[in-house]
Amino acid sequence: MQKAIVVGDLPTFISNMIHTTKSKKFRVGFIKKNGEYRVGKFDKIARSKFQNDNGTYTKLKGKGQTTNPKKYLCAFDLGKKSYRNINYATLKWFAIGKKLFKINSLSDNLNVTMFEKVKFSELKSLMKVK
């Protein structure tokens, strides 16, 4: 089942969806700066240190997010084990729990289509890099 939602402020909408759902992990599909399509699994949990793939720990010493939070989503990439800044203007879709949100247009009134109870196999087809 799909329904259209008109969203005024995408950063507020995404943060509200993350905080209201039981699932703290979410998936995102976006276009990178160089034009490549990228998908990944992210979360918004604040970390001061985390374990790398090789078993060593990385301790963060930064001041936090240095990019504009109205233009960039700062999230922890669970696959690459580091923070990423995702531009809201290049966002194609995001999934939280079993809900999939597809972004149709980026203008003053943002149109988002919500698909409820998406099967994982359908989400997996979106996760394949094209």
VEXLUMKOL-916534 format. One record per atom (N, C-alpha, C): chain; residue number from 1; atom name; residue in three letters; x, y, z negated. Coordinates in Angstrom, 1 decimal. Atoms other than C-alpha are relative to their C-alpha. Example, Ala and Ser with C-alpha at 12.3 -4.5 7.8 and 13.67 -1.06 7.14 Angstrom:
# residues 2
SITE cadena num atomo residuo     c1     c2     c3
SITE      A   1     N     ALA    0.9   -1.2    0.0
SITE      A   1    CA     ALA   12.3   -4.5   -7.8
SITE      A   1     C     ALA    0.9    1.2    0.0
SITE      A   2     N     SER   -0.9   -1.1    0.0
SITE      A   2    CA     SER   13.7   -1.1   -7.1
SITE      A   2     C     SER   -0.8    1.1   -0.8
# end
This chain:
# residues 130
SITE cadena num atomo residuo     c1     c2     c3
SITE      A   1     N     MET    0.8   -1.2    0.0
SITE      A   1    CA     MET    0.0    0.0    0.0
SITE      A   1     C     MET    0.9    1.2    0.0
SITE      A   2     N     GLN   -0.8   -1.2   -0.1
SITE      A   2    CA     GLN    1.4    3.4    0.9
SITE      A   2     C     GLN   -0.9    1.2   -0.2
SITE      A   3     N     LYS    0.7   -1.3    0.1
SITE      A   3    CA     LYS    0.3    6.9    0.0
SITE      A   3     C     LYS    1.0    1.1    0.1
SITE      A   4     N     ALA   -0.9   -1.2   -0.2
SITE      A   4    CA     ALA    1.7   10.3    0.8
SITE      A   4     C     ALA   -0.1    0.9   -1.2
SITE      A   5     N     ILE   -0.1   -0.9    1.1
SITE      A   5    CA     ILE    2.9   12.6   -1.9
SITE      A   5     C     ILE    0.7    1.2    0.4
SITE      A   6     N     VAL   -0.6   -1.3   -0.3
SITE      A   6    CA     VAL    3.7   16.3   -1.5
SITE      A   6     C     VAL    0.8    0.4   -1.3
SITE      A   7     N     VAL   -0.9   -0.3    1.1
SITE      A   7    CA     VAL    6.7   17.1   -3.7
SITE      A   7     C     VAL    0.6    1.3    0.2
SITE      A   8     N     GLY   -0.6   -1.3   -0.2
SITE      A   8    CA     GLY    7.9   20.6   -4.3
SITE      A   8     C     GLY    1.5    0.0   -0.3
SITE      A   9     N     ASP   -1.4    0.0    0.4
SITE      A   9    CA     ASP   11.2   20.0   -6.1
SITE      A   9     C     ASP    0.5   -1.5   -0.1
SITE      A  10     N     LEU   -0.5    1.4   -0.1
SITE      A  10    CA     LEU   13.0   16.7   -5.2
SITE      A  10     C     LEU    0.8   -0.4   -1.2
SITE      A  11     N     PRO   -0.8    0.4    1.2
SITE      A  11    CA     PRO   15.6   16.8   -8.1
SITE      A  11     C     PRO   -0.9   -0.3   -1.2
SITE      A  12     N     THR    0.9    0.2    1.1
SITE      A  12    CA     THR   12.8   17.2  -10.7
SITE      A  12     C     THR   -0.8   -1.3    0.2
SITE      A  13     N     PHE    0.8    1.1   -0.2
SITE      A  13    CA     PHE   10.7   14.5   -9.1
SITE      A  13     C     PHE    0.8   -1.3   -0.2
SITE      A  14     N     ILE   -0.8    1.2    0.2
SITE      A  14    CA     ILE   13.5   11.9   -9.0
SITE      A  14     C     ILE    0.4   -0.2   -1.4
SITE      A  15     N     SER   -0.3    0.2    1.4
SITE      A  15    CA     SER   14.6   12.6  -12.6
SITE      A  15     C     SER   -1.2   -0.4   -0.8
SITE      A  16     N     ASN    1.2    0.4    0.7
SITE      A  16    CA     ASN   11.0   12.3  -13.8
SITE      A  16     C     ASN   -0.3   -1.5    0.3
SITE      A  17     N     MET    0.3    1.4   -0.3
SITE      A  17    CA     MET   10.6    9.0  -12.0
SITE      A  17     C     MET    1.0   -1.0   -0.7
SITE      A  18     N     ILE   -1.0    0.9    0.7
SITE      A  18    CA     ILE   13.9    7.6  -13.5
SITE      A  18     C     ILE   -0.4   -0.1   -1.5
SITE      A  19     N     HIS    0.2    0.0    1.4
SITE      A  19    CA     HIS   12.9    8.7  -17.0
SITE      A  19     C     HIS   -1.3   -0.7   -0.4
SITE      A  20     N     THR    1.3    0.6    0.3
SITE      A  20    CA     THR    9.3    7.4  -16.8
SITE      A  20     C     THR   -0.1   -1.5    0.2
SITE      A  21     N     THR    0.0    1.5   -0.2
SITE      A  21    CA     THR   10.1    3.9  -15.5
SITE      A  21     C     THR    0.8   -0.7   -1.0
SITE      A  22     N     LYS   -0.8    0.8    1.0
SITE      A  22    CA     LYS   11.4    1.1  -17.6
SITE      A  22     C     LYS    1.3   -0.3    0.6
SITE      A  23     N     SER   -1.3    0.3   -0.7
SITE      A  23    CA     SER   14.1    0.4  -15.0
SITE      A  23     C     SER    0.9    1.2    0.1
SITE      A  24     N     LYS   -0.9   -1.2   -0.1
SITE      A  24    CA     LYS   17.1    2.7  -15.3
SITE      A  24     C     LYS    0.9    0.0    1.2
SITE      A  25     N     LYS   -0.8    0.1   -1.3
SITE      A  25    CA     LYS   18.8    1.4  -12.1
SITE      A  25     C     LYS   -0.9    0.4    1.1
SITE      A  26     N     PHE    0.8   -0.3   -1.2
SITE      A  26    CA     PHE   17.7    2.7   -8.7
SITE      A  26     C     PHE    0.9   -0.2    1.2
SITE      A  27     N     ARG   -0.7    0.2   -1.3
SITE      A  27    CA     ARG   18.7    2.2   -5.1
SITE      A  27     C     ARG   -0.2    1.2    0.8
SITE      A  28     N     VAL    0.1   -1.2   -0.8
SITE      A  28    CA     VAL   19.4    5.0   -2.7
SITE      A  28     C     VAL    0.6   -0.3    1.4
SITE      A  29     N     GLY   -0.6    0.1   -1.3
SITE      A  29    CA     GLY   19.9    5.2    1.1
SITE      A  29     C     GLY    0.2    1.5    0.5
SITE      A  30     N     PHE   -0.3   -1.4   -0.4
SITE      A  30    CA     PHE   21.5    8.4    2.5
SITE      A  30     C     PHE    1.1    0.0    1.1
SITE      A  31     N     ILE   -1.0   -0.2   -1.0
SITE      A  31    CA     ILE   23.8    9.7    5.2
SITE      A  31     C     ILE    1.2    0.7   -0.7
SITE      A  32     N     LYS   -1.2   -0.6    0.5
SITE      A  32    CA     LYS   27.4   10.5    4.2
SITE      A  32     C     LYS    0.4    1.2    0.7
SITE      A  33     N     LYS   -0.5   -1.2   -0.7
SITE      A  33    CA     LYS   29.3   13.6    5.1
SITE      A  33     C     LYS    0.5   -0.2    1.4
SITE      A  34     N     ASN   -0.6    0.3   -1.3
SITE      A  34    CA     ASN   31.0   11.9    8.0
SITE      A  34     C     ASN   -1.0   -0.6    0.9
SITE      A  35     N     GLY    1.1    0.5   -0.9
SITE      A  35    CA     GLY   27.6   10.7    9.4
SITE      A  35     C     GLY   -0.3   -1.5   -0.2
SITE      A  36     N     GLU    0.3    1.4    0.2
SITE      A  36    CA     GLU   27.7    7.1    8.2
SITE      A  36     C     GLU   -1.2   -0.2   -0.9
SITE      A  37     N     TYR    1.1    0.4    0.9
SITE      A  37    CA     TYR   24.6    5.4    6.6
SITE      A  37     C     TYR    0.6   -0.7   -1.1
SITE      A  38     N     ARG   -0.5    0.6    1.3
SITE      A  38    CA     ARG   25.3    4.4    3.0
SITE      A  38     C     ARG   -1.2   -0.4   -0.9
SITE      A  39     N     VAL    1.0    0.5    0.9
SITE      A  39    CA     VAL   23.2    2.4    0.6
SITE      A  39     C     VAL    0.7   -0.4   -1.3
SITE      A  40     N     GLY   -0.6    0.4    1.2
SITE      A  40    CA     GLY   23.9    1.6   -3.0
SITE      A  40     C     GLY   -0.9   -0.1   -1.2
SITE      A  41     N     LYS    0.8    0.1    1.2
SITE      A  41    CA     LYS   22.7    0.8   -6.5
SITE      A  41     C     LYS    0.7    0.9   -1.0
SITE      A  42     N     PHE   -0.5   -1.0    0.8
SITE      A  42    CA     PHE   23.1    3.6   -9.0
SITE      A  42     C     PHE   -0.8    0.0   -1.4
SITE      A  43     N     ASP    0.8   -0.3    1.3
SITE      A  43    CA     ASP   22.1    4.6  -12.6
SITE      A  43     C     ASP    0.5    1.4   -0.5
SITE      A  44     N     LYS   -0.3   -1.4    0.6
SITE      A  44    CA     LYS   22.1    7.9  -14.6
SITE      A  44     C     LYS    0.6   -0.1   -1.4
SITE      A  45     N     ILE   -0.5    0.2    1.4
SITE      A  45    CA     ILE   23.7    6.5  -17.8
SITE      A  45     C     ILE    1.4    0.8   -0.1
SITE      A  46     N     ALA   -1.2   -0.8    0.1
SITE      A  46    CA     ALA   26.4    8.9  -19.0
SITE      A  46     C     ALA    1.1   -0.9   -0.6
SITE      A  47     N     ARG   -1.1    0.9    0.4
SITE      A  47    CA     ARG   29.8    7.1  -19.4
SITE      A  47     C     ARG    1.2    0.9   -0.2
SITE      A  48     N     SER   -1.3   -0.7    0.2
SITE      A  48    CA     SER   33.0    8.3  -20.9
SITE      A  48     C     SER    1.2   -0.9    0.4
SITE      A  49     N     LYS   -1.0    0.9   -0.5
SITE      A  49    CA     LYS   34.9    5.1  -20.0
SITE      A  49     C     LYS   -0.8   -1.2    0.5
SITE      A  50     N     PHE    0.6    1.1   -0.6
SITE      A  50    CA     PHE   34.1    2.1  -17.9
SITE      A  50     C     PHE    1.1   -1.0    0.6
SITE      A  51     N     GLN   -1.0    1.0   -0.4
SITE      A  51    CA     GLN   35.8   -1.1  -16.7
SITE      A  51     C     GLN    0.0   -0.1    1.6
SITE      A  52     N     ASN   -0.1    0.1   -1.5
SITE      A  52    CA     ASN   37.1   -1.3  -13.1
SITE      A  52     C     ASN   -0.1   -1.5    0.4
SITE      A  53     N     ASP    0.0    1.3   -0.6
SITE      A  53    CA     ASP   37.1   -4.3  -10.8
SITE      A  53     C     ASP    1.1   -0.9   -0.4
SITE      A  54     N     ASN   -1.2    0.8    0.4
SITE      A  54    CA     ASN   40.6   -5.4  -11.8
SITE      A  54     C     ASN    0.1   -0.2   -1.5
SITE      A  55     N     GLY    0.0    0.3    1.4
SITE      A  55    CA     GLY   39.8   -5.4  -15.5
SITE      A  55     C     GLY    0.5    1.1   -0.9
SITE      A  56     N     THR   -0.5   -1.2    0.8
SITE      A  56    CA     THR   41.4   -2.1  -16.6
SITE      A  56     C     THR   -1.2    1.0   -0.2
SITE      A  57     N     TYR    1.0   -1.0    0.4
SITE      A  57    CA     TYR   39.4    0.7  -18.2
SITE      A  57     C     TYR    0.4    1.3    0.5
SITE      A  58     N     THR   -0.2   -1.4   -0.4
SITE      A  58    CA     THR   39.1    4.2  -16.8
SITE      A  58     C     THR   -0.7    0.9   -1.0
SITE      A  59     N     LYS    0.6   -0.9    0.9
SITE      A  59    CA     LYS   38.5    7.0  -19.2
SITE      A  59     C     LYS   -0.1    1.4    0.7
SITE      A  60     N     LEU    0.3   -1.3   -0.6
SITE      A  60    CA     LEU   36.9   10.2  -17.9
SITE      A  60     C     LEU    0.4    1.2   -0.8
SITE      A  61     N     LYS   -0.4   -1.1    0.8
SITE      A  61    CA     LYS   38.4   13.5  -18.9
SITE      A  61     C     LYS   -0.5    1.3    0.6
SITE      A  62     N     GLY    0.5   -1.2   -0.7
SITE      A  62    CA     GLY   36.4   15.9  -16.7
SITE      A  62     C     GLY   -1.0    0.8   -0.9
SITE      A  63     N     LYS    0.9   -0.9    0.6
SITE      A  63    CA     LYS   34.0   18.7  -17.6
SITE      A  63     C     LYS   -1.5   -0.4    0.3
SITE      A  64     N     GLY    1.4    0.4   -0.4
SITE      A  64    CA     GLY   30.9   16.9  -16.1
SITE      A  64     C     GLY   -0.2    0.3    1.4
SITE      A  65     N     GLN    0.4   -0.3   -1.4
SITE      A  65    CA     GLN   29.1   17.7  -12.9
SITE      A  65     C     GLN    0.4    1.4    0.4
SITE      A  66     N     THR   -0.5   -1.3   -0.5
SITE      A  66    CA     THR   30.8   20.5  -11.0
SITE      A  66     C     THR   -0.8    0.5    1.2
SITE      A  67     N     THR    0.9   -0.4   -1.1
SITE      A  67    CA     THR   28.3   20.5   -8.1
SITE      A  67     C     THR   -1.3    0.5   -0.5
SITE      A  68     N     ASN    1.3   -0.5    0.3
SITE      A  68    CA     ASN   25.0   22.2   -8.0
SITE      A  68     C     ASN   -1.0   -1.1   -0.2
SITE      A  69     N     PRO    1.0    1.1    0.3
SITE      A  69    CA     PRO   22.4   19.9   -9.7
SITE      A  69     C     PRO   -1.3    0.1    0.8
SITE      A  70     N     LYS    1.2   -0.1   -0.9
SITE      A  70    CA     LYS   19.7   21.3   -7.4
SITE      A  70     C     LYS    0.2   -0.5    1.4
SITE      A  71     N     LYS   -0.3    0.4   -1.3
SITE      A  71    CA     LYS   21.5   20.2   -4.3
SITE      A  71     C     LYS    0.6   -1.4    0.0
SITE      A  72     N     TYR   -0.6    1.3    0.0
SITE      A  72    CA     TYR   23.3   17.0   -5.4
SITE      A  72     C     TYR   -0.4   -0.8   -1.2
SITE      A  73     N     LEU    0.3    1.0    1.1
SITE      A  73    CA     LEU   22.3   13.9   -7.4
SITE      A  73     C     LEU    1.3   -0.6   -0.4
SITE      A  74     N     CYS   -1.2    0.6    0.5
SITE      A  74    CA     CYS   25.2   12.9   -9.6
SITE      A  74     C     CYS   -0.4   -1.3   -0.7
SITE      A  75     N     ALA    0.3    1.2    0.5
SITE      A  75    CA     ALA   24.9    9.2  -10.3
SITE      A  75     C     ALA    1.2   -1.0    0.0
SITE      A  76     N     PHE   -1.1    0.9    0.1
SITE      A  76    CA     PHE   27.1    6.3  -11.3
SITE      A  76     C     PHE   -0.2   -1.2    1.0
SITE      A  77     N     ASP    0.1    1.1   -1.0
SITE      A  77    CA     ASP   27.7    3.8   -8.4
SITE      A  77     C     ASP    0.4   -1.3   -0.7
SITE      A  78     N     LEU   -0.3    1.3    0.7
SITE      A  78    CA     LEU   27.4    0.3   -9.9
SITE      A  78     C     LEU    0.9   -0.9    0.8
SITE      A  79     N     GLY   -0.8    0.9   -0.8
SITE      A  79    CA     GLY   29.1   -1.3   -6.9
SITE      A  79     C     GLY    1.5    0.5    0.0
SITE      A  80     N     LYS   -1.4   -0.5    0.0
SITE      A  80    CA     LYS   32.2    1.0   -6.7
SITE      A  80     C     LYS    0.5    0.5   -1.3
SITE      A  81     N     LYS   -0.4   -0.3    1.4
SITE      A  81    CA     LYS   32.3    1.7  -10.4
SITE      A  81     C     LYS    0.6    1.4   -0.2
SITE      A  82     N     SER   -0.4   -1.4    0.2
SITE      A  82    CA     SER   32.6    5.5  -10.2
SITE      A  82     C     SER   -1.2    0.9    0.3
SITE      A  83     N     TYR    1.1   -0.9   -0.3
SITE      A  83    CA     TYR   30.4    8.6  -10.0
SITE      A  83     C     TYR    0.0    0.5    1.4
SITE      A  84     N     ARG    0.2   -0.5   -1.4
SITE      A  84    CA     ARG   29.0    9.8   -6.7
SITE      A  84     C     ARG   -0.9    1.2    0.0
SITE      A  85     N     ASN    0.8   -1.1   -0.2
SITE      A  85    CA     ASN   27.5   13.1   -5.6
SITE      A  85     C     ASN   -0.8   -0.3    1.3
SITE      A  86     N     ILE    0.9    0.3   -1.1
SITE      A  86    CA     ILE   24.5   12.4   -3.3
SITE      A  86     C     ILE   -0.7    1.3    0.4
SITE      A  87     N     ASN    0.6   -1.2   -0.5
SITE      A  87    CA     ASN   23.3   15.4   -1.2
SITE      A  87     C     ASN   -1.5   -0.3    0.2
SITE      A  88     N     TYR    1.4    0.2   -0.1
SITE      A  88    CA     TYR   19.5   15.7   -1.5
SITE      A  88     C     TYR   -0.5    0.2    1.5
SITE      A  89     N     ALA    0.4   -0.3   -1.4
SITE      A  89    CA     ALA   19.3   17.0    2.1
SITE      A  89     C     ALA    0.2   -1.2    0.9
SITE      A  90     N     THR   -0.3    1.2   -0.8
SITE      A  90    CA     THR   20.7   13.7    3.5
SITE      A  90     C     THR   -0.6   -1.3   -0.5
SITE      A  91     N     LEU    0.6    1.2    0.6
SITE      A  91    CA     LEU   18.6   11.4    1.3
SITE      A  91     C     LEU   -1.1   -0.5    1.0
SITE      A  92     N     LYS    1.0    0.6   -0.9
SITE      A  92    CA     LYS   16.5    9.0    3.4
SITE      A  92     C     LYS   -1.1   -0.8   -0.8
SITE      A  93     N     TRP    0.9    0.7    0.8
SITE      A  93    CA     TRP   14.9    6.8    0.8
SITE      A  93     C     TRP    0.6   -0.3   -1.4
SITE      A  94     N     PHE   -0.4    0.5    1.3
SITE      A  94    CA     PHE   15.1    5.7   -2.9
SITE      A  94     C     PHE   -1.0   -0.9   -0.5
SITE      A  95     N     ALA    0.9    1.0    0.6
SITE      A  95    CA     ALA   13.7    2.8   -4.8
SITE      A  95     C     ALA    0.3   -0.1   -1.5
SITE      A  96     N     ILE   -0.1    0.1    1.4
SITE      A  96    CA     ILE   13.0    2.7   -8.5
SITE      A  96     C     ILE   -1.0   -1.1   -0.4
SITE      A  97     N     GLY    0.8    1.1    0.3
SITE      A  97    CA     GLY   11.7   -0.6   -9.9
SITE      A  97     C     GLY   -0.6   -0.6    1.3
SITE      A  98     N     LYS    0.5    0.6   -1.2
SITE      A  98    CA     LYS    9.3   -2.0   -7.3
SITE      A  98     C     LYS   -0.7    1.1    0.9
SITE      A  99     N     LYS    0.6   -1.1   -0.8
SITE      A  99    CA     LYS    8.3    1.4   -5.9
SITE      A  99     C     LYS    1.1    0.5    0.9
SITE      A 100     N     LEU   -0.9   -0.5   -1.0
SITE      A 100    CA     LEU    9.9    2.6   -2.7
SITE      A 100     C     LEU   -0.5    1.4    0.4
SITE      A 101     N     PHE    0.4   -1.3   -0.4
SITE      A 101    CA     PHE    9.9    6.3   -1.8
SITE      A 101     C     PHE    0.8    0.3    1.3
SITE      A 102     N     LYS   -0.6   -0.3   -1.2
SITE      A 102    CA     LYS   10.6    7.2    1.8
SITE      A 102     C     LYS   -0.2    1.5    0.3
SITE      A 103     N     ILE    0.1   -1.5   -0.2
SITE      A 103    CA     ILE   11.4   10.9    2.5
SITE      A 103     C     ILE   -0.2    0.3    1.5
SITE      A 104     N     ASN    0.4   -0.3   -1.3
SITE      A 104    CA     ASN    9.7   12.2    5.6
SITE      A 104     C     ASN    0.6    1.2    0.6
SITE      A 105     N     SER   -0.5   -1.3   -0.5
SITE      A 105    CA     SER   10.8   15.8    5.9
SITE      A 105     C     SER    0.6    0.8   -1.2
SITE      A 106     N     LEU   -0.5   -0.9    1.0
SITE      A 106    CA     LEU   12.9   18.3    4.0
SITE      A 106     C     LEU   -0.3    1.4    0.4
SITE      A 107     N     SER    0.3   -1.4   -0.2
SITE      A 107    CA     SER   11.3   21.7    4.0
SITE      A 107     C     SER   -0.5    0.6   -1.3
SITE      A 108     N     ASP    0.4   -0.6    1.2
SITE      A 108    CA     ASP    9.6   23.9    1.5
SITE      A 108     C     ASP   -1.0   -0.9   -0.7
SITE      A 109     N     ASN    0.8    1.0    0.6
SITE      A 109    CA     ASN    6.9   21.3    0.9
SITE      A 109     C     ASN    0.5   -1.4    0.4
SITE      A 110     N     LEU   -0.6    1.2   -0.4
SITE      A 110    CA     LEU    8.6   18.0    0.8
SITE      A 110     C     LEU   -1.0   -1.1    0.0
SITE      A 111     N     ASN    0.9    1.1   -0.1
SITE      A 111    CA     ASN    6.6   15.0    2.0
SITE      A 111     C     ASN    0.7   -1.3   -0.3
SITE      A 112     N     VAL   -0.6    1.2    0.4
SITE      A 112    CA     VAL    7.4   11.7    0.3
SITE      A 112     C     VAL   -1.1   -1.1    0.2
SITE      A 113     N     THR    0.9    1.1    0.0
SITE      A 113    CA     THR    5.7    8.4    1.1
SITE      A 113     C     THR    0.4   -1.0   -1.0
SITE      A 114     N     MET   -0.3    1.0    1.1
SITE      A 114    CA     MET    5.4    6.0   -1.8
SITE      A 114     C     MET   -0.6   -1.4    0.4
SITE      A 115     N     PHE    0.5    1.4   -0.2
SITE      A 115    CA     PHE    5.1    2.2   -1.2
SITE      A 115     C     PHE    0.0   -0.7   -1.3
SITE      A 116     N     GLU    0.1    0.7    1.3
SITE      A 116    CA     GLU    3.9    0.3   -4.3
SITE      A 116     C     GLU    0.3   -1.4    0.2
SITE      A 117     N     LYS   -0.3    1.4    0.1
SITE      A 117    CA     LYS    5.1   -3.2   -5.2
SITE      A 117     C     LYS    0.6   -0.5    1.3
SITE      A 118     N     VAL   -0.8    0.5   -1.2
SITE      A 118    CA     VAL    7.6   -3.7   -2.4
SITE      A 118     C     VAL    0.7   -1.3   -0.3
SITE      A 119     N     LYS   -0.7    1.3    0.2
SITE      A 119    CA     LYS    8.9   -7.2   -2.0
SITE      A 119     C     LYS    1.5    0.3    0.1
SITE      A 120     N     PHE   -1.5   -0.2    0.0
SITE      A 120    CA     PHE   12.7   -7.5   -2.6
SITE      A 120     C     PHE    0.5   -0.3    1.4
SITE      A 121     N     SER   -0.6    0.3   -1.4
SITE      A 121    CA     SER   13.2   -9.0    0.9
SITE      A 121     C     SER   -0.2    1.2    0.9
SITE      A 122     N     GLU    0.2   -1.2   -0.8
SITE      A 122    CA     GLU   11.7   -5.8    2.4
SITE      A 122     C     GLU    1.0    1.1   -0.4
SITE      A 123     N     LEU   -1.0   -0.9    0.5
SITE      A 123    CA     LEU   14.0   -3.7    0.2
SITE      A 123     C     LEU    1.4   -0.4    0.5
SITE      A 124     N     LYS   -1.3    0.5   -0.4
SITE      A 124    CA     LYS   16.9   -5.9    1.2
SITE      A 124     C     LYS    0.3    0.4    1.4
SITE      A 125     N     SER   -0.2   -0.4   -1.4
SITE      A 125    CA     SER   16.4   -5.1    4.9
SITE      A 125     C     SER    0.3    1.5    0.1
SITE      A 126     N     LEU   -0.5   -1.4    0.1
SITE      A 126    CA     LEU   16.7   -1.4    4.0
SITE      A 126     C     LEU    1.4    0.2   -0.4
SITE      A 127     N     MET   -1.4   -0.1    0.6
SITE      A 127    CA     MET   19.9   -2.0    2.1
SITE      A 127     C     MET    1.0   -0.5    1.0
SITE      A 128     N     LYS   -1.0    0.4   -1.0
SITE      A 128    CA     LYS   21.6   -3.5    5.2
SITE      A 128     C     LYS    0.4    1.3    0.7
SITE      A 129     N     VAL   -0.6   -1.1   -0.6
SITE      A 129    CA     VAL   23.9   -1.0    6.7
SITE      A 129     C     VAL   -0.2   -0.1    1.5
SITE      A 130     N     LYS    0.3    0.1   -1.4
SITE      A 130    CA     LYS   22.8   -0.1   10.2
SITE      A 130     C     LYS    1.1    0.6    0.9
# end
